[in-house]
């Protein structure tokens, strides 16, 4: 009976992993179809992921962006500004905070949307 429960738990875990991978693939595909710059940072202001529009605009591949901070990718002045914006977002009590900013590096800038998740 213990073996059966263990087997069911392993099967459930594998199924959950497969669903997570599928979900991540779907989200990545959706984000890459958006013309806006989309990226996610963790609470330490480190990039976790970004869409292809953002990657192309700043001239780095996704692999080069993940695990980096703004100080690794931008000038100190620009990184200071982005860090200030990030810390403002992180300090908010509300579950979602949307801040619209122009992205100054591009001739025809998109709108940048910052979201904080709890």
C-alpha positions as CSV (number, residue, x, y, z in Angstrom):
1,X,0.0,0.0,0.0
2,X,2.9,2.4,0.8
3,X,4.5,1.5,-2.6
4,X,1.2,2.4,-4.3
5,X,0.9,5.7,-2.5
6,X,4.6,6.5,-3.4
7,X,4.0,5.6,-7.0
8,X,0.9,7.8,-7.2
9,X,2.8,10.7,-5.6
10,X,5.6,10.4,-8.1
11,X,3.2,10.2,-11.0
12,X,1.4,13.3,-9.7
13,X,4.7,15.1,-9.3
14,X,5.8,14.3,-12.9
15,X,2.4,15.4,-14.2
16,X,2.7,18.7,-12.4
17,X,6.2,19.2,-13.8
18,X,5.0,18.5,-17.3
19,X,2.1,21.0,-16.9
20,X,4.4,23.6,-15.5
21,X,6.8,23.3,-18.5
22,X,3.8,23.5,-20.9
23,X,2.5,26.6,-19.1
24,X,5.9,28.3,-19.2
25,X,6.1,27.6,-22.9
26,X,2.7,29.1,-23.5
27,X,3.5,32.2,-21.5
28,X,6.8,32.7,-23.3
29,X,5.1,32.3,-26.6
30,X,2.4,34.9,-25.6
31,X,5.0,37.4,-24.3
32,X,7.1,37.1,-27.4
33,X,4.1,38.0,-29.6
34,X,3.6,41.3,-27.7
35,X,5.1,44.4,-29.3
36,X,5.6,46.0,-25.8
37,X,8.7,45.4,-23.7
38,X,8.0,42.8,-21.1
39,X,10.4,41.6,-18.4
40,X,10.2,40.2,-14.9
41,X,12.6,40.9,-12.1
42,X,12.8,39.3,-8.7
43,X,12.8,41.1,-5.3
44,X,16.6,41.7,-5.7
45,X,16.0,43.5,-9.0
46,X,17.6,40.7,-11.0
47,X,16.1,39.8,-14.4
48,X,14.2,36.5,-14.4
49,X,12.9,36.6,-17.9
50,X,12.0,39.0,-20.7
51,X,10.3,38.9,-24.1
52,X,12.1,39.1,-27.4
53,X,11.0,42.7,-28.1
54,X,12.8,43.8,-24.9
55,X,15.9,41.7,-25.7
56,X,16.1,43.1,-29.2
57,X,15.6,46.7,-28.1
58,X,18.5,46.5,-25.6
59,X,20.8,44.4,-27.7
60,X,21.1,41.3,-25.5
61,X,19.9,37.7,-25.8
62,X,17.6,36.3,-23.2
63,X,20.4,34.2,-21.9
64,X,22.6,37.3,-21.5
65,X,19.8,39.1,-19.6
66,X,18.7,36.4,-17.1
67,X,20.5,36.7,-13.8
68,X,21.7,40.3,-14.5
69,X,20.8,43.6,-13.0
70,X,20.3,46.9,-14.7
71,X,23.9,47.8,-13.7
72,X,25.1,44.9,-15.9
73,X,23.1,46.0,-18.9
74,X,22.9,49.8,-18.9
75,X,24.9,52.9,-18.0
76,X,25.2,53.8,-14.3
77,X,22.9,56.8,-14.7
78,X,20.2,54.8,-16.5
79,X,20.6,51.9,-14.1
80,X,20.2,54.2,-11.1
81,X,16.9,55.5,-12.5
82,X,15.6,52.0,-13.2
83,X,16.7,50.8,-9.7
84,X,14.9,53.7,-8.2
85,X,11.7,52.8,-10.1
86,X,12.1,49.2,-9.1
87,X,12.4,50.0,-5.4
88,X,9.4,52.2,-5.7
89,X,7.4,49.3,-7.1
90,X,8.7,46.9,-4.5
91,X,7.8,49.3,-1.6
92,X,4.2,49.4,-2.5
93,X,1.6,47.6,-0.4
94,X,-0.9,46.9,-3.2
95,X,-0.7,43.5,-5.0
96,X,-0.2,45.0,-8.4
97,X,1.3,48.3,-9.2
98,X,1.4,49.4,-12.8
99,X,3.7,52.3,-13.8
100,X,3.9,53.5,-17.3
101,X,7.3,54.7,-18.4
102,X,8.8,55.6,-21.8
103,X,11.8,53.5,-22.8
104,X,14.3,56.2,-23.8
105,X,16.7,54.0,-25.8
106,X,14.6,53.6,-28.9
107,X,13.6,56.2,-31.6
108,X,9.9,55.1,-31.3
109,X,9.6,54.1,-27.6
110,X,7.0,51.7,-26.4
111,X,5.4,52.0,-23.0
112,X,7.0,50.0,-20.2
113,X,4.8,48.4,-17.7
114,X,6.1,47.5,-14.2
115,X,4.2,45.0,-12.1
116,X,4.9,43.8,-8.7
117,X,3.6,40.4,-7.6
118,X,3.5,39.2,-4.0
